[in-house]
Amino acid sequence: MKRVFVLVLGLTLVLLLFTGFALAKDWVKYLDSDKMLVDTSMYYKTPPWKIGFSNASISNSWRVFLVQHIKYEASKHPEIGEFYITDAQDNPVKQLADVEDLLAKGIDLLIISPATEAALNPAVEKAMEKGVPVVVVDRKVTTDAFVTFVESSNYEMGKIMAEWLAEKLGGKGNIVMLSGIAGAGPAEDRLKGAMDVFKNYPGIKVLEQQYCDWSPVVGKQVMATLIQKYPQIDGIWADSALQGSGAIEALQEAGKPIPPVTGEDMNRYLKMWKKMGFEGVAVSFPTWQGQVAVQKAIDILNGIPVPRYIDVPRVVITKENLDQFVREDLPDEFFMDSRLPEEWLPKR
């Protein structure tokens, strides 16, 4: 009997140890499993706080606007004693080092926009293991080691663009697809959303899909090559106006008609659309999601529950409401679905 008791006790201890280990890897505790509301009471801190923002880069104008929105929102909260911002220059290895440096500074919370999906998993996992809550914004990670993820659904964005293009082409035609940065969450999710639409249209043939680094210059170069390679291009699915506007420029210089082309709320694309009169649609990826990320960071440090996932609403611009967004008096690089006051707009 005594041996049975010892055996049961031993098994119980092993189970408890295993359960404890498993719980150590449970990054969040849900208050409401249906709405995925995260209990953040364990992260409550008395201000002033140190917050770090690890940014993938400011390599294009969209990212400049994102940082401005983050800075603007942070400036409204005197509880933030120190706010650090790092720039990984689109290099995941540098971003891993950036996060290490921020953790060494003793930050109370980490906001991160990862350069690529999987490469930054170790960084956010380390932060969470140290008790530093993580807010992921704009670009996702593939681990569950974060408290909340703020984006405007890239998958839905890709779908909306693809559905518009398929409808505009009457369900048939040759198209090319211009994506952002290979391995970056928004590029891959937008591409998946689009392909999930196009697979329902057997009459639409994807001639080629290329990554263009969310660069007007690269978009122009890639499109110039595609023009030479394919004599008949009926539509362009561009996951961003950055490379989309470059593609339009390539077509214009080649003396080619501009087919239906998708884009964003970038003023350059909107100006081209209004001036040239081609068939277009713009789906915004709101730069003000940066403000939402800071707001959620404040909630977390106050111990206020936050949603596990936040889908910031996007704006769809068509020819019917184009005039509400295009601004001839503002620079090409501006993104028009913005909530920045005049004095916070990036320098021209």
Secondary structure, 3 states (H helix, E strand, C coil): CHHHHHHHHHHHHHHHHHHHHHHHCCCCEEEECCCCEEECHHHCCCCCEEEEEEECCCCCHHHHHHHHHHHHHHHCCCCEEEEEEEECCCCHHHHHHHHHHHHHCCCCEEEEECCCCCCCHHHHHHHHHCCCCEEEECCCCCCCCCCEEEECCHHHHHHHHHHHHHHHCCCCEEEEEEECCCCCHHHHHHHHHHHHHHCCCCCEEEEEEEECCCCHHHHHHHHHHHHHHCCCCCEEEECCHHHHHHHHHHHHHCCCCCCCEEECCEHHHHHHHHHHCCCEEEECCCCCHHHHHHHHHHHHHCCCCEECEEECCCCEECCCCHHHCCCCCCCCCCECCCCCCHHHCCCC
